[in-house]
Amino acid sequence: MFRDSIQKMVDRLDPGGAAGILMGFDGIAVDSFSRPGTIDVQTVSMELAHVVAQLRRSAQGAHLGGLREMEVRTDKLALLIRLVTDDYFLVFGVSPDSNLGKARYLLRLLSPLIRADL
């Protein structure tokens, strides 16, 4: 259901878009898209669900308010993460040398559309 929207986001960041996933905090992927030969979206997202949940709790515990988005950069991939609802978040995997500003913008555009469909 969400795959087409996620794929459009990934395709609009050319070059650089690698993968996208809509994920629940329970570690279960709702829908995803990845370009062939890029990353194992399922494995990465399961690991991220735990990390994002911990950071969300830490932000609330420190009275910083709700976590909205975060970025994780590695040598091979930058992961932009945006919370969509209290139960779901979006991850956009892009090459680290791509236009991260545009990637954030595309992620921000997709979030309310996904939220409306959930």
C-alpha positions in Angstrom: 0.0 0.0 0.0 2.8 2.5 0.9 5.5 1.0 -1.4 4.7 3.2 -4.4 4.9 6.4 -2.3 8.2 5.2 -0.7 9.6 4.3 -4.1 8.7 7.7 -5.5 10.6 9.4 -2.7 13.7 7.2 -3.3 13.5 7.8 -7.1 13.2 11.6 -6.7 16.6 11.7 -5.0 18.7 10.8 -8.1 21.5 10.2 -7.7 21.7 9.0 -4.1 18.3 7.5 -3.1 18.9 3.9 -2.0 16.0 2.7 0.1 13.0 3.7 2.2 10.9 1.9 4.8 7.8 2.5 6.9 8.5 0.8 10.2 6.6 0.1 13.4 8.3 0.5 16.8 7.7 -3.2 17.3 10.4 -3.8 14.7 8.0 -5.0 11.9 8.2 -3.3 8.5 4.9 -2.1 7.1 6.3 -1.5 3.6 9.6 -0.8 2.0 11.4 -0.2 -1.3 15.1 -0.5 -2.0 17.1 -0.3 -5.2 18.7 -3.5 -6.2 22.2 -4.1 -4.6 21.9 -1.3 -2.1 21.0 -2.4 1.5 19.1 -5.1 3.3 16.3 -2.9 4.4 14.7 -5.4 6.7 17.8 -6.0 8.8 18.7 -2.4 9.1 15.2 -1.3 10.0 14.9 -4.0 12.8 18.0 -2.7 14.4 16.9 0.9 14.0 13.5 0.3 15.6 15.2 -0.5 18.9 17.6 2.5 18.7 14.9 5.0 17.7 12.6 3.8 20.5 15.4 4.3 23.1 16.2 7.8 21.8 12.5 8.7 21.9 12.3 7.6 25.5 15.5 9.4 26.4 14.3 12.7 24.9 11.0 12.4 26.8 12.8 11.5 30.0 15.0 14.5 29.7 11.9 16.7 29.2 13.1 17.7 25.7 9.7 16.9 24.1 8.9 14.4 21.5 11.5 13.1 19.0 10.7 14.2 15.5 13.6 13.2 13.3 17.2 12.0 13.4 20.1 11.3 11.1 22.6 8.5 11.3 25.6 8.6 9.0 27.9 5.7 8.2 30.7 5.4 5.6 28.3 3.8 3.2 24.9 5.2 4.0 23.1 8.1 5.6 19.8 7.2 7.3 17.2 9.9 7.7 14.6 9.0 10.2 11.3 10.8 10.7 8.6 9.8 13.2 5.2 9.7 11.5 2.9 8.7 14.4 3.5 7.4 18.0 3.7 3.9 16.5 5.5 4.4 13.1 8.5 6.0 11.6 10.0 6.4 8.1 13.6 5.7 7.2 15.2 7.1 4.0 18.6 5.6 3.2 20.7 7.7 0.9 24.3 7.8 -0.2 26.3 10.0 2.2 27.4 12.3 -0.6 23.9 12.9 -1.9 21.9 16.0 -1.3 20.8 15.5 2.3 18.8 18.7 2.3 16.6 17.4 -0.5 16.4 14.0 1.1 15.1 15.6 4.3 12.6 17.7 2.3 11.3 14.6 0.5 10.9 12.7 3.8 9.1 15.7 5.3 6.7 15.8 2.3 5.9 12.1 2.5 5.3 11.9 6.3 1.9 13.6 6.4 0.7 11.6 3.4 1.6 8.3 5.2 0.1 9.6 8.5 -3.2 10.3 6.7 -3.3 6.8 5.3 -2.5 5.1 8.5 
